[in-house]
Amino acid sequence: MPNITFIDTENISQSIDVLVGETLMRAAVNNNIDGILGECGGACCCATCHVYVDATSVPDVPRIGEMERQMLDHVAAPRRDDSRLACQLVVDPSMEGLRVRIPQTQL
């Protein structure tokens, strides 16, 4: 199980082991990570699981899809080049050590 670190706006980090095949959103919700809401349950239609992916931690994060790209236009916090929706990031073994930052707000 890859170990993923979520970092909040106070720079407090929480690392969890995530099952391969699980989304970052589901893992965050199941492990009570504050700031990841996942209001739509992972259907890529609410943008309440917005995260900033630290590309230096894992260089080969899966590419962004068109639906995710469109939903990122609706995030509450500033959209950046490293913005992703956690519901669209399915964990695989290469994500060991991935770090993601949680934005100030999801709503």
C-alpha positions as CSV (number, residue, x, y, z in Angstrom):
1,M,0.0,0.0,0.0
2,P,1.5,3.3,-1.0
3,N,1.9,5.9,1.7
4,I,0.3,9.3,0.8
5,T,0.7,12.5,2.8
6,F,-2.0,15.1,3.0
7,I,-0.9,18.6,4.1
8,D,-3.4,21.1,5.4
9,T,-3.3,24.9,5.2
10,E,-1.5,25.0,8.6
11,N,1.3,22.8,7.2
12,I,0.2,19.9,9.4
13,S,0.7,16.6,7.5
14,Q,-1.1,13.3,7.9
15,S,0.3,10.3,6.2
16,I,-1.9,7.3,5.4
17,D,-1.5,3.9,3.6
18,V,-3.8,3.7,0.7
19,L,-5.0,0.6,-1.1
20,V,-3.9,0.3,-4.7
21,G,-7.0,1.0,-6.8
22,E,-8.6,3.4,-4.3
23,T,-9.0,7.0,-5.1
24,L,-7.3,9.7,-3.1
25,M,-10.7,11.2,-2.3
26,R,-12.1,7.9,-0.9
27,A,-8.9,7.3,1.1
28,A,-9.1,10.8,2.6
29,V,-12.8,10.5,3.5
30,N,-12.3,7.1,5.0
31,N,-9.4,8.3,7.1
32,N,-11.1,11.6,8.2
33,I,-8.7,13.9,6.4
34,D,-10.1,17.4,7.1
35,G,-10.7,19.5,4.0
36,I,-11.6,16.8,1.6
37,L,-15.3,16.7,1.3
38,G,-16.1,14.5,-1.7
39,E,-19.7,15.7,-1.8
40,C,-20.5,13.8,-5.0
41,G,-19.0,10.6,-3.8
42,G,-16.4,10.5,-6.5
43,A,-18.5,11.2,-9.6
44,C,-16.3,14.1,-10.7
45,C,-19.2,16.5,-10.5
46,C,-18.7,18.7,-7.5
47,A,-15.0,19.7,-7.2
48,T,-15.0,19.4,-3.4
49,C,-12.0,17.1,-3.4
50,H,-9.6,19.7,-4.9
51,V,-6.0,19.2,-4.0
52,Y,-2.6,20.5,-5.1
53,V,-0.3,17.7,-6.1
54,D,3.4,18.0,-5.3
55,A,4.9,16.8,-8.6
56,T,8.3,16.7,-7.0
57,S,7.2,13.9,-4.7
58,V,6.0,11.6,-7.4
59,P,6.8,12.7,-11.0
60,D,4.5,10.2,-12.8
61,V,1.0,11.2,-11.5
62,P,-1.6,10.1,-14.0
63,R,-2.5,12.7,-16.6
64,I,-5.6,14.8,-16.1
65,G,-8.7,13.9,-18.1
66,E,-11.0,16.2,-19.9
67,M,-13.9,15.9,-17.5
68,E,-11.6,16.7,-14.6
69,R,-10.1,19.6,-16.4
70,Q,-13.6,21.1,-16.9
71,M,-14.6,20.5,-13.2
72,L,-11.4,22.3,-12.1
73,D,-13.0,25.5,-13.5
74,H,-15.4,25.3,-10.6
75,V,-13.1,24.9,-7.6
76,A,-13.6,27.3,-4.7
77,A,-9.9,27.8,-4.0
78,P,-7.5,29.2,-6.6
79,R,-6.9,26.8,-9.4
80,R,-3.2,26.3,-10.0
81,D,-1.1,24.2,-12.5
82,D,-0.9,21.5,-9.8
83,S,-4.6,21.4,-9.1
84,R,-6.3,18.0,-9.3
85,L,-9.5,16.4,-8.1
86,A,-8.7,13.6,-5.6
87,C,-11.6,11.5,-6.9
88,Q,-9.8,11.2,-10.2
89,L,-6.5,10.1,-8.8
90,V,-6.6,6.3,-8.5
91,V,-3.7,5.1,-6.4
92,D,-1.1,2.8,-7.9
93,P,2.2,1.5,-6.5
94,S,4.2,4.3,-8.2
95,M,2.4,6.9,-6.0
96,E,4.4,5.8,-2.9
97,G,5.4,9.0,-1.2
98,L,3.0,11.3,-2.9
99,R,2.3,14.6,-1.1
100,V,-0.8,16.6,-1.7
101,R,-1.8,19.9,-0.2
102,I,-5.4,20.7,0.7
103,P,-6.7,24.1,-0.3
104,Q,-8.1,26.7,2.1
105,T,-11.7,25.9,1.1
106,Q,-13.7,23.5,-1.0
107,L,-17.0,25.4,-1.0
